[in-house]
Amino acid sequence: MAAAKIKKGDTVVVLSGKDKGKTGEVTRALPKDGKVVVAGVNVATRHKKPSQSDPQGGLTKFEAPLHVSKVAIADPKTGAPTRVRFEERDGKKVRVAVKSGEVING
C-alpha cells in the first residue's frame, strides 16, 4: 500500500466542483474509498424524521466526502495548491511540496 499524500489535519484546496477554490482542513481521511472530508466544504443537507433520540428532526447539514483527486495540499509557504512528493531527510521519509520544496508537517 502506498503512503498517504493527504492525511487528517492537512490544509487542502478544492480544485473542482461547486466549492472550487475553497480551503479547509481535512477532518477525516477515508483511504479505502479514496475520499476525504474537508471542514466547511461540500456541505450537504439531509432531511431527518423526528425520533425519540432527536424529537426535533428537520434539516441537518453535514460535510460529505470528496474524492482525493478533487483536492490538493495547500503549499505551506504560499497557500497555493501543490502536488506532494516523498523525500528522505535526516533518515526519515517526509512529504515535500513540489512547488516550494517545503516539508509538509505531519
MITIMAR-211906 format. One line per field, with one value per atom (N, C-alpha, C, O): residue in one letter; atom name; x, y, z. Coordinates in pm, whole numbers, plus 50000, padded with zeros to 5 digits. Layout:
BEGIN
res	[A_...]
atom	[CA_...]
u	[X_...]
v	[Y_...]
w	[Z_...]
# end
This chain:
BEGIN
res	[M_M_M_M_A_A_A_A_A_A_A_A_A_A_A_A_K_K_K_K_I_I_I_I_K_K_K_K_K_K_K_K_G_G_G_G_D_D_D_D_T_T_T_T_V_V_V_V_V_V_V_V_V_V_V_V_L_L_L_L_S_S_S_S_G_G_G_G_K_K_K_K_D_D_D_D_K_K_K_K_G_G_G_G_K_K_K_K_T_T_T_T_G_G_G_G_E_E_E_E_V_V_V_V_T_T_T_T_R_R_R_R_A_A_A_A_L_L_L_L_P_P_P_P_K_K_K_K_D_D_D_D_G_G_G_G_K_K_K_K_V_V_V_V_V_V_V_V_V_V_V_V_A_A_A_A_G_G_G_G_V_V_V_V_N_N_N_N_V_V_V_V_A_A_A_A_T_T_T_T_R_R_R_R_H_H_H_H_K_K_K_K_K_K_K_K_P_P_P_P_S_S_S_S_Q_Q_Q_Q_S_S_S_S_D_D_D_D_P_P_P_P_Q_Q_Q_Q_G_G_G_G_G_G_G_G_L_L_L_L_T_T_T_T_K_K_K_K_F_F_F_F_E_E_E_E_A_A_A_A_P_P_P_P_L_L_L_L_H_H_H_H_V_V_V_V_S_S_S_S_K_K_K_K_V_V_V_V_A_A_A_A_I_I_I_I_A_A_A_A_D_D_D_D_P_P_P_P_K_K_K_K_T_T_T_T_G_G_G_G_A_A_A_A_P_P_P_P_T_T_T_T_R_R_R_R_V_V_V_V_R_R_R_R_F_F_F_F_E_E_E_E_E_E_E_E_R_R_R_R_D_D_D_D_G_G_G_G_K_K_K_K_K_K_K_K_V_V_V_V_R_R_R_R_V_V_V_V_A_A_A_A_V_V_V_V_K_K_K_K_S_S_S_S_G_G_G_G_E_E_E_E_V_V_V_V_I_I_I_I_N_N_N_N_G_G_G_G]
atom	[N_CA_C_O_N_CA_C_O_N_CA_C_O_N_CA_C_O_N_CA_C_O_N_CA_C_O_N_CA_C_O_N_CA_C_O_N_CA_C_O_N_CA_C_O_N_CA_C_O_N_CA_C_O_N_CA_C_O_N_CA_C_O_N_CA_C_O_N_CA_C_O_N_CA_C_O_N_CA_C_O_N_CA_C_O_N_CA_C_O_N_CA_C_O_N_CA_C_O_N_CA_C_O_N_CA_C_O_N_CA_C_O_N_CA_C_O_N_CA_C_O_N_CA_C_O_N_CA_C_O_N_CA_C_O_N_CA_C_O_N_CA_C_O_N_CA_C_O_N_CA_C_O_N_CA_C_O_N_CA_C_O_N_CA_C_O_N_CA_C_O_N_CA_C_O_N_CA_C_O_N_CA_C_O_N_CA_C_O_N_CA_C_O_N_CA_C_O_N_CA_C_O_N_CA_C_O_N_CA_C_O_N_CA_C_O_N_CA_C_O_N_CA_C_O_N_CA_C_O_N_CA_C_O_N_CA_C_O_N_CA_C_O_N_CA_C_O_N_CA_C_O_N_CA_C_O_N_CA_C_O_N_CA_C_O_N_CA_C_O_N_CA_C_O_N_CA_C_O_N_CA_C_O_N_CA_C_O_N_CA_C_O_N_CA_C_O_N_CA_C_O_N_CA_C_O_N_CA_C_O_N_CA_C_O_N_CA_C_O_N_CA_C_O_N_CA_C_O_N_CA_C_O_N_CA_C_O_N_CA_C_O_N_CA_C_O_N_CA_C_O_N_CA_C_O_N_CA_C_O_N_CA_C_O_N_CA_C_O_N_CA_C_O_N_CA_C_O_N_CA_C_O_N_CA_C_O_N_CA_C_O_N_CA_C_O_N_CA_C_O_N_CA_C_O_N_CA_C_O_N_CA_C_O_N_CA_C_O_N_CA_C_O_N_CA_C_O_N_CA_C_O_N_CA_C_O_N_CA_C_O_N_CA_C_O_N_CA_C_O_N_CA_C_O_N_CA_C_O_N_CA_C_O_N_CA_C_O_N_CA_C_O_N_CA_C_O]
u	[50084_50000_50088_50186_50054_50133_50107_50002_50204_50190_50087_50071_50018_49912_49972_50053_49931_49978_49895_49944_49768_49681_49635_49581_49655_49623_49530_49509_49474_49390_49472_49586_49413_49482_49550_49591_49563_49624_49531_49409_49588_49510_49512_49618_49392_49380_49299_49222_49320_49247_49163_49213_49035_48946_48974_48974_48997_49036_48919_48927_48808_48696_48566_48565_48455_48323_48266_48321_48154_48082_48160_48136_48254_48333_48475_48565_48496_48630_48692_48629_48819_48892_48885_48965_48791_48779_48893_48944_48932_49038_48981_48895_49026_48979_49071_49163_49044_49126_49059_48937_49139_49087_49049_49134_48919_48872_48872_48882_48860_48859_48917_48888_48999_49053_48995_48997_48944_48887_48970_48928_49087_49179_49122_49157_49037_48980_48889_48884_48818_48728_48797_48742_48918_48990_48924_48921_48869_48798_48846_48907_48817_48848_48728_48651_48713_48609_48681_48770_48639_48704_48606_48490_48651_48566_48513_48591_48382_48318_48307_48266_48342_48339_48246_48239_48174_48082_47976_47951_47913_47811_47680_47628_47627_47502_47395_47426_47268_47156_47078_47049_47047_46969_46841_46844_46730_46602_46591_46595_46576_46568_46428_46369_46374_46243_46258_46358_46163_46174_46176_46103_46261_46271_46280_46282_46284_46291_46421_46424_46530_46659_46670_46738_46603_46604_46460_46415_46385_46243_46217_46107_46319_46301_46298_46211_46393_46400_46440_46515_46392_46416_46538_46578_46598_46712_46842_46859_46934_47067_47171_47160_47269_47377_47499_47528_47571_47692_47787_47745_47915_48016_48023_48053_47996_48002_48146_48220_48188_48324_48348_48258_48471_48517_48620_48693_48629_48731_48867_48879_48970_49105_49157_49233_49116_49164_49110_49164_49005_48947_49013_48982_49105_49173_49325_49377_49394_49540_49587_49521_49698_49752_49790_49845_49760_49798_49946_49992_50020_50164_50186_50124_50274_50295_50349_50328_50419_50479_50379_50366_50307_50221_50072_49992_50033_49891_49829_49711_49908_49859_49856_49932_49768_49765_49895_49952_49941_50066_50056_49973_50140_50150_50248_50319_50250_50334_50431_50394_50554_50649_50712_50711_50766_50829_50980_51034_51048_51194_51244_51168_51371_51431_51522_51622_51488_51569_51604_51515_51730_51782_51738_51709_51734_51698_51551_51511_51467_51323_51252_51294_51146_51066_50967_50885_50977_50890_50817_50861_50704_50628_50680_50701_50702_50758_50667_50623_50639_50559_50643_50758_50588_50662_50693_50803_50599_50618_50729_50814_50731_50827_50941_51044_50925_51027_51020_51109_50914_50897_50849_50774_50891_50845_50706_50680_50616_50479_50476_50511_50433_50432_50330_50231_50356_50260_50319_50250]
v	[49881_50000_50125_50132_50221_50344_50436_50429_50519_50614_50721_50757_50771_50870_51007_51057_51067_51202_51307_51416_51275_51367_51295_51184_51360_51300_51391_51507_51336_51413_51529_51510_51648_51765_51850_51962_51800_51878_51988_51973_52100_52207_52183_52171_52176_52145_52251_52325_52258_52349_52262_52164_52298_52223_52267_52387_52171_52200_52207_52278_52135_52134_52114_52072_52143_52125_52256_52363_52246_52366_52447_52567_52384_52453_52483_52497_52493_52516_52642_52747_52628_52741_52752_52823_52682_52688_52611_52513_52659_52596_52546_52612_52432_52378_52271_52227_52229_52126_51990_51979_51888_51752_51703_51693_51672_51624_51473_51414_51408_51262_51217_51276_51113_51055_50915_50837_50882_50750_50683_50682_50627_50574_50457_50443_50374_50261_50309_50246_50420_50476_50580_50622_50623_50726_50862_50941_50889_51015_51082_51019_51212_51290_51378_51416_51410_51502_51630_51628_51742_51870_51962_51973_52027_52114_52232_52304_52250_52363_52351_52446_52235_52216_52100_52003_52109_52005_51976_51861_52084_52071_52025_52089_51914_51858_51871_51883_51869_51878_51748_51694_51697_51575_51602_51669_51551_51564_51451_51334_51487_51386_51383_51486_51261_51240_51249_51200_51309_51312_51171_51083_51149_51019_51042_51157_50937_50952_51018_51099_50982_51041_51186_51267_51219_51356_51395_51383_51444_51473_51590_51604_51673_51790_51750_51795_51665_51627_51746_51832_51754_51868_51850_51737_51962_51961_51957_52032_51870_51867_51883_51823_51965_51987_51908_51898_51851_51775_51784_51812_51761_51763_51625_51526_51619_51494_51471_51568_51344_51317_51364_51362_51407_51448_51348_51291_51327_51238_51306_51428_51227_51280_51358_51453_51317_51384_51526_51606_51560_51694_51793_51912_51745_51834_51823_51721_51931_51932_52001_52092_51958_52018_52163_52196_52250_52391_52402_52349_52472_52491_52563_52666_52511_52576_52718_52800_52748_52881_52981_53093_52942_53037_53012_53104_52890_52858_52813_52779_52813_52770_52617_52551_52559_52412_52357_52414_52246_52185_52034_51978_51968_51822_51786_51872_51658_51612_51506_51420_51514_51407_51363_51438_51243_51191_51196_51158_51245_51251_51195_51185_51161_51114_51224_51259_51279_51385_51341_51304_51346_51302_51159_51126_51074_50934_50909_50797_51012_50997_51027_51115_50952_50975_51088_51076_51198_51314_51354_51325_51423_51475_51615_51697_51642_51769_51830_51760_51961_52032_52048_52093_52011_52015_52160_52187_52253_52392_52463_52527_52454_52532_52449_52504_52318_52233_52231_52176_52291_52295_52159_52089_52124_51999_52023_52124_51928_51937_51865_51747_51938_51878_51767_51765_51674_51565_51434_51333]
w	[50000_50000_50000_50074_49917_49906_50026_50089_50055_50166_50130_50013_50230_50208_50181_50259_50070_50038_50110_50139_50139_50212_50338_50331_50453_50582_50661_50625_50769_50859_50917_50959_50919_50973_50868_50897_50743_50636_50589_50592_50546_50484_50334_50273_50274_50132_50059_50120_49926_49838_49744_49689_49727_49637_49495_49466_49404_49266_49169_49069_49198_49105_49179_49295_49111_49170_49221_49196_49292_49337_49440_49456_49510_49611_49565_49648_49433_49376_49436_49444_49478_49534_49685_49745_49748_49894_49959_49905_50078_50154_50286_50345_50331_50458_50510_50441_50633_50696_50680_50691_50653_50640_50780_50868_50799_50929_50936_51044_50818_50812_50680_50576_50682_50560_50547_50642_50427_50402_50292_50176_50327_50226_50144_50027_50204_50130_50017_49911_50040_49938_49852_49750_49891_49817_49832_49738_49952_49976_50103_50189_50113_50233_50267_50179_50396_50442_50483_50567_50422_50448_50521_50481_50627_50709_50626_50564_50626_50559_50409_50342_50353_50208_50175_50250_50062_50015_50121_50156_50171_50276_50212_50120_50262_50212_50319_50438_50278_50371_50368_50261_50485_50494_50572_50675_50523_50592_50693_50657_50821_50927_50984_51016_50997_51056_51208_51262_51280_51426_51484_51438_51585_51651_51801_51846_51879_52025_52067_52159_51999_52036_51988_52051_51876_51823_51792_51678_51895_51873_51778_51725_51755_51668_51521_51446_51478_51337_51252_51299_51128_51041_50954_50923_50914_50824_50904_51000_50863_50924_50814_50707_50841_50744_50788_50907_50690_50720_50601_50489_50628_50522_50457_50524_50328_50254_50207_50187_50190_50144_50000_49917_49974_49841_49793_49874_49663_49610_49623_49608_49651_49674_49553_49569_49432_49311_49298_49221_49373_49366_49460_49457_49545_49638_49622_49578_49658_49658_49786_49836_49837_49959_49933_49828_50030_50021_50055_50156_49970_49992_50125_50149_50213_50343_50331_50421_50221_50203_50145_50197_50037_49965_49982_49964_50017_50028_49897_49892_49790_49659_49654_49726_49570_49562_49504_49411_49559_49513_49520_49593_49442_49450_49561_49614_49596_49706_49656_49576_49703_49672_49804_49902_49804_49924_49908_49804_50012_50013_50146_50243_50148_50272_50324_50260_50439_50500_50643_50720_50675_50806_50837_50952_50734_50753_50774_50809_50754_50772_50641_50566_50612_50492_50523_50614_50447_50472_50344_50233_50362_50248_50217_50307_50088_50045_49938_49847_49949_49849_49723_49730_49608_49482_49442_49394_49462_49419_49494_49431_49628_49706_49764_49802_49771_49832_49984_50049_50041_50186_50237_50168_50356_50419_50474_50539_50448_50498_50632_50641_50736_50870_50879_50806_50969_50991_50974_50990]
# end
